[in-house]
Amino acid sequence: MRNMEDVEIAVMGEKGQIVIPKEIRDELGLGPKSKFLVIGYKDALVLKKLETPNLRKEWEAIKRVVDERIKKYGELTDEEIAAEVHG
């Protein structure tokens, strides 16, 4: 974690872009396409890194659970699925 003594200066370019110093990017794991919540308050600007879900990773995790349940209980027919969904 950085201390107040580790302050860096960033300069805004003509197009409104600000370069985050490399040491801070590395420390926070920031890269191209990183997304931020941007908050302006009085004379301060706050950037909060947004964690974007890895949809492929989440899908693979769901698929593993489904595959395990199919092995354990067998596959459901379309009618059984409809009965579960619609009650």
C-alpha positions in Angstrom: 0.0 0.0 0.0 1.3 3.4 -0.9 2.0 6.2 1.7 1.1 9.9 1.3 4.9 10.4 0.6 4.5 8.4 -2.5 2.4 11.0 -4.3 2.6 11.1 -8.1 1.6 13.9 -10.5 -0.4 13.2 -13.6 -1.1 15.7 -16.4 -4.3 15.9 -18.4 -3.7 16.1 -22.2 -5.7 18.1 -24.7 -8.3 15.3 -25.1 -8.9 15.0 -21.4 -6.8 11.9 -21.0 -4.8 11.3 -17.8 -1.9 8.8 -17.7 -1.9 6.9 -14.5 1.8 6.4 -13.4 3.2 3.0 -14.2 4.1 2.1 -10.6 0.5 2.6 -9.6 -0.9 0.7 -12.7 1.4 -2.2 -11.8 0.4 -2.1 -8.1 -3.3 -2.1 -8.9 -3.1 -4.6 -11.8 -4.4 -2.0 -14.3 -4.1 -2.5 -18.0 -5.6 -1.5 -21.3 -9.4 -1.5 -21.1 -9.5 -1.3 -17.3 -12.8 0.3 -16.2 -13.3 2.9 -13.5 -16.1 4.5 -11.6 -15.3 8.3 -11.8 -16.4 10.6 -9.1 -15.8 14.3 -9.0 -16.4 16.1 -5.7 -15.4 19.7 -5.0 -11.8 19.9 -6.1 -11.1 16.1 -6.0 -11.3 13.4 -8.6 -11.7 9.8 -7.4 -11.2 6.8 -9.7 -12.4 3.4 -8.4 -11.3 0.3 -10.3 -14.3 -1.7 -11.4 -14.0 -5.5 -11.3 -15.5 -6.9 -14.5 -16.7 -10.5 -14.3 -14.9 -13.0 -16.4 -18.0 -14.4 -18.1 -16.2 -17.3 -19.7 -14.8 -18.4 -16.3 -18.2 -18.1 -14.7 -19.8 -20.1 -17.5 -17.2 -22.9 -17.2 -17.9 -23.1 -13.4 -21.6 -23.3 -14.0 -21.1 -26.0 -16.7 -19.0 -28.1 -14.3 -21.7 -28.0 -11.7 -24.3 -29.0 -14.2 -22.2 -31.8 -15.6 -21.5 -33.2 -12.1 -25.3 -33.2 -11.3 -26.0 -34.9 -14.7 -23.5 -37.6 -13.8 -25.0 -38.1 -10.4 -28.8 -37.8 -11.2 -29.0 -38.4 -14.9 -30.4 -36.0 -17.6 -33.8 -34.4 -17.4 -36.3 -34.6 -20.2 -37.7 -31.3 -21.7 -41.0 -32.1 -19.9 -39.2 -32.6 -16.5 -37.4 -29.3 -17.0 -40.7 -27.5 -18.0 -42.4 -29.0 -14.9 -39.6 -27.7 -12.6 -39.6 -24.2 -14.2 -43.4 -23.7 -14.4 -44.3 -25.7 -11.3 
